[in-house]
């Protein structure tokens, strides 16, 4: 079976005999070979003297423009990148979108990712190869989870683990040093201060502008779809895309759960009230997967994820070529794992352990995962527990779970999160935890960008019928838990 490998890439040393897929484009770097699937954008990065410093791979945005042409970095020459005060990382922190930055000169050889690691990357230190997924590196499959566990139990690999021997995943907030082929944290560092921001609301106009610019940039390049649900992440996207509403289609996926029922009802009401172009995508028999299609999805995603993304992959591909915005990463501002801790433990103070993190993720205790998480915890910066849990969510649940499924879709659909910008991530991490639990970041951002949206409540039953259906579904869940116990 020949895999389409949409939006994938592979990099090796210059003398590596690995054969690239025939249809991939190839790019020259100092001491390395880079190959990319044709639909994956590649933009040259230049010094002030015109030297090629490397490439941006993917969909990077600077203010309200997608990077599509060679761009000059604020360095006079290649050697400036190796200086202690190099502006490289500061420049990269300005970028939004889904991207990788390959910086390869004689002195500096690194790969950076966007803040949510949206264009996922794995690497093999022994062979000095990196790729979108391990299959492109001829790595040996050695899974910790069966295909059934991936598909039905929603298992995944945290802390840089993968389903392949000798292959690791690069997590958000880390870069890959191509000289040592080791991952190194670049933010937040041990001495990075992330103090609680009591006046965080004053920064919301900047956050709203950063999101609005992303919708503008993408709407000028190809069709844009935004997921519309009952939740606040999608409401933020709706509010911040108001300026390009005539260029945006909203979509809602349907299944038989109450959450889906509420998503459809709320989205339909929003579409009617605010004259949105909205479509509900119902799951149909034609979207059921064959065994070969299941194998293809698992192969394209490195046998790292299954669950809902796999089961819905044909439905999602039916949407067609577009930028598809999702609210991935928005939960950083909601105390996501901290609330789970409160539900599942009576400890007055939480200590981060591998077992605690596996429990929070709903993953089984497996020795390789425990060892990897122990190393991950050891390398965390000295921050309050609530920020460490939010960081764990960003670097694992988002970059090692949500990001990977994007390689399983073959229509060319480009999933992007408007939360993938350093300034947005940093502010979300610094909001007081009491206000995070109230959802204040999302509520006030929506009110700032489009206050009329508050007329339709988020994550709430809209009428008496909704309340009855919600009561029924909760009763069923309680009965199932009781029988399971």
N, C-alpha and C positions, 0 to 999 in steps of 0.2 A: 504494500500500500504506500503510495507516494503522498506525503503530507504537504498541504499548502503552505504551512509555516507563516501565516500572515503576521507582519510586523516584527519578525524575528531577526536575529543577528548573531554573529559569531566572530570572535577575535582570537588569533593565535600569534605566537612568535613568528618571525619572518621565515625561519627554516623549518617550521612544523609541516609535516607531510599531509596533515588532515585535508581531505578533499571537501570543498564547500559545495552546497547545492548549486546545480548548473545555472539556475535562474537568478541567483543572488548577484548583486553589484559588489564590486570590490574597490577598496580604498587603501591608499598607502599611508603608513605611519612610521615613525622612526623605530625600526626594530620589530614591527608588528604588521599583521595583515588583518584588515577588517572587512567583513562581508555582510551585506544587509539585503533583506527581502525587498523587492522593487518598490512596494507601496510605502516603505518606511522612509520618511524624509531625513536627509542628511545635509547639514549646513556647515560650511567651513568656518573655523575660528582663526582670525589673523592677528598678528602683532602690528604695531604701528609701522613697522618696516615691511609689512606684507608677508611675513613668514607664516606658514601654516602651523598653528599651534595644536590643532586637533579638530574635532567635529562635535557638533550637537546632533544627536540622533533622536528623532521623535518630534513632538509638537510642543516646542517651547514658545512662550509668549513674553514679550517685553512691552510693558504698558498695554496698549490696545492693538498690538500687531503680532501676528505669528512670524517667527523667524523663518524666512524662506530663502534669503540671500546671504552670502558670506558677510560676516560681521567682524568688525575690528574691536578687540578687547582693549581695555585701558592700560596696556603695557607697551613700552617702546620696542622691546625686543624679547626673544624667547627666553633669554637668560634671566629676565626680570621675574619670571614666574617662580624661580627658586629662592628669591629673597624673602626674608622673614616678614616683611610688610607687603607682600604681594597682594594686589587687589582682586585676585581671581575669585576667592570664595565670596567676597562682598558682592562682586558682579553677579555671580551665579545665584545668590540669594534674592536677586531682583526678579528672577524668572518664575513664571507660573507655568502650569501645563503638565505634560507627560513627556519626560525627556531623560536622556543620558548625556553627559559631557565627557568625551574621550580627550584628555589633555596629554599629549605625548610629544615631548621634546627630548633633547639630549639629557637635560637635568631633571625634568619633571615628568613623571609618568603615572597618571592617576585616572580613575573613572569615578565621576560623581553622578548622583541621581537627584531627581526632583524630590521635594520634601516628603512625599508619600510613597516614594519608590514605585511610581505608577508604571514605569517601563521596566519590569522585573528583570533581574540579572542573577545568574549563578556562575560560579567559578571553580576551577579545579587546580589547586596550588601545585600538585605534582607534575601535571602536564602543561601548566601555564596556559590554560585555555579558559575563555569565558564565553557565555552565550546567553540567549534569552531563556533557553531550556536545555537540560542536560543531554537530550538526544542528539543535539547538534555537535556535541563534543565526543561522541562515541564512548560515553561513560557507561559503567556497568550498573544495571538496576539492582538495588538492594533495599526494597521498601520495608518500612516499619509497619505500614498499614496495607491491608488487602484492598482490592478495588471495591469490594462490597463495603468496607469501612469508610472509604472515601465517598462513595455514592450515598449510602444510607445513613451513616453515622456522622457525616460532615467532618471527618478527621482532617487535620492539616499539620504542617511542620513548622513549629516556632524556632526562634533562636538560631536561625541560619541553617537549620537542618534541611536535608532533601531526601528524596527516595533513591538516591544514587550514591554509590561508594565513592568516597573521596571528593564529593561535590558539595559546596556550601552556597548558601544564598546571601547576597549582599542586602543588608537591612537599611531602612531609611536612616538618615543622619550619619551614615558611614560612607567613606570612599574606599575604593580598592587601589592599593599601591601596586602598580604593575611591575615594580622592581622586586619586591618581596612576595608578591601575590598574597598579601595579607590585608584584611579589612581593618580600617582604623576609623574611630569615631572623630568627626570634625565638629559636631554640635549636638547637644550642649556638652562642653568639656568640664573637667573637674572644678575649674575655677569660674565657670559660667554662672552668673547671677540671674535667676529668674524670680525676682521678688513678686509677691502678690501685688497686683495692680488695682488699687482702690478706685482710680479714676479711669478705668478701662473704657467706659462709655465714650470718653472724649476721642478715642481712636477709631470708633466705629465708622465715621465718614470715610476714613482712609481705607478701611476694610471693604466697605460697600463699593468704593471706586475700583479697588483691585479686582473684585468679582465682576463688576459691570464691564470692565475692560476685557476680561476673558470672553464674555459672551459676544461682545462686539468683534473681537479679533476672529473668533471662530465662525461667526455668522457671515463674515466677508469671504470665507474660504470654501465652505461647503455646507449642506443642510445641517441644522442643529436640532436635536431632540433633547428634551429635558424630562426626566422621570418625575411624574406628578403623583403624589400619594397623600395620605392623611397626615404625614409626619412634618416636622419642622425643618428638616434639612431641605426637603423639596420646596417648602414654602420660602425659604431663604433664596433658593435658586430662582423661583418664580419672581420674587420681589426684585432681585438684582438684574434680572433679564428684561425688565419692563421696557427699557429703551430700544430693544430689538424685537419686541413682541410679534411684529408682523413677519419676522424671518424665522420664528421658532415654532416647532410642533411639539406638543406635550403628549406623553404616552404613559399608560398605566398597564402593568401586567396583571393578569387575573388568574387566580386559582380558587380552591374551595375553602380557604381559611377565612376566619372572621376579619383578619387584618386586610386581606385582599378585598373583601366585601366593603370594608370601611374605606380603603384606598380608592376604590372605584366610585363609591358614593360621594366622598369628599371631593375627589378630582372632578367628577362630573358637575358638581355644584359650583366649584370654582370656575370651571370652563364656561358654564352658562352665565354666571354673574359677571365675569370679566372678559367675555367674548374671546376665549382662547381657542386655538386650533388644537383639538384634543382627540386622541384615539385610544380605545381600550383594545389591548391585544389578548385575546382569549386563547387559552391552550386548546389545541385541536388534535385529533388523532394523527394528523399528518406530521405533527411535531414530535411524535414519539421516536426514540432513538433505536436504531438497530445495534447489534453487538459491534459491528465494524465502526459505527459512528461513535459509540461509547469509547472504544479503543483509540480512535483518532483523537477525541477530546483529551483523554488521559495522556496520550503521547505528546500532544502539542503543549500540554501544561506540565509536563514532567512528572506525571503521577503524583501531583502534590495537592490536588483539590478535586472535589466532585460535587456532591450535594446539589443545591438549587441551581448554581450556574451551569452545571452539566445538564441537568434535566430540562432546563429552559433554553439550552443553547440554540436549537433550531428555531424556536420562537423568536429569540433575540436576533438571530441572523436574518429573519424575515423582515426586520425593520429596514435593512439595507444600509448602504454607505452613508455615514453621517458622523458628526460629532455627537456623542451621547453623554450628556452631563448627568452625573450621579452625585449624591451627597456623601460619598465615602470620605471619612475623616472628620466629619462634623461632630461626631460623638466625643472628640477630644475635649470639647467644651461642655460636656454633660456629666463628667464624673462617672464614665461608663463602668469601669471595673471597680471603682470605689463603692458604687451602689451594690454591685454583685457581692463584694466583700461583706457589706452590711447585712445582706440577705443570708449569707452562708456561714458566717462566723460570729461567735459571741466574744471573741478576744477584744479586750479594750484597746490594744495596740497591735497593729499588723506588722509582722516581719516577713519580708519577701523571701520566699524559698521556692525552689523548683516545684515542689509539690503544690504549694499555694497557687502558683501561676498555671500549672496544668489543670488544677481544679477549676480555676476561673475560666479557662478556655474549654472546659468540658472534654479534655483529652485524657487518655489512659496513661498511667505511670509506666513509662518505658525508659530503661537505663540510658540509652543514647540521648533522649530528650532531657532527662534529669541532668546529665553531665553537661550538655550544651547550655541549659538554662542556668546552671551553677556558674559557668564561665560568663554568661551574659550578665548575670546579677553582679558578679565581681567587678565587671568593667563599667557599671552604671555610674554616672556622676553623683555627687553628694547633694541630693535634692530631697525635699519633703516627700513623704510616701504618696500623697495624692498626685504629685507631678510625676513621680516614677511610674505609677500605674497608668497615667495618661500617656507617658512616653512608651511604655510597654505596648499599649494599645496601638499607637502610631507605628511603632517599629516592627510589630509582629502581626497583630490582627489585621492591620491595613496592608503593610508592605509584604507580608508573607502569606496572606490569605486572599484579601480582596483584589490585589493587583494581579495575581497570577492567572485568574480565570480569563483575562482578556486575550490570552494567546489561544484560547479554545474556540473563538469565534472567527468565522472565515469569510464573512461578507465584506470585511473592510471597516466595520463599525469601530469607531475610535472612542473608547470610554475615557472621560476626563472628569476630574473633580475640581470645582472652583475653590475648594479649601486647600489645594496644593500650592501654597505660597508660604515662604518662611515667615513673613510678618504676620500672617493669619494664624499659623501654627503657634508662634511665640505668644501672641496675645491670648489665644485659647488656653494655653498652659498656665497663664498668670491670672486668670479670673478667679476671684475668691470662690472656694468650693461651695459655700452656701448658695451663691448665685448661680453656679454651674448646675446644682441640683434643681433649681427653679427654672432652668432653661432660659436664663436671662439673656445670654449672648444672642441666641436665635430670635427671641421675642423682640428685643430692642433693635436688632439689625433689620428685621422685617418692618417694624414700625417706622424706622428711619427711611428705608428705601421705598416702601409702598404701604402706608398705614391702613388703607382701605381693606387690605387682605385680612385684617383681624376680624372682619365681619363673619368669616367662616372659621369656626374654631378648629384647631389642629389636634390630632390624636384624641378626638372626643366623639361620643355618640351624638348624632345631629338631631335625633328625634326619639320618640317613644319606641318605635319599632327597632331602632338601632340598640337601644338599651336592653330590650328583650333578647335580641340576638346575642349581644355581648354577654348577658347573664347566662344564656344557654351554653355558649362556648366555654365560659369559665367553669360552669358546673361539670361539663364533660371532661375538661382538663383535670379538675380536682378528683373526679372518679377514677380517671386513668392513673393518677399518682397514687391514689389509695390502693387500687388493685396491684400496682407495681410494688408497693411497700409490703 
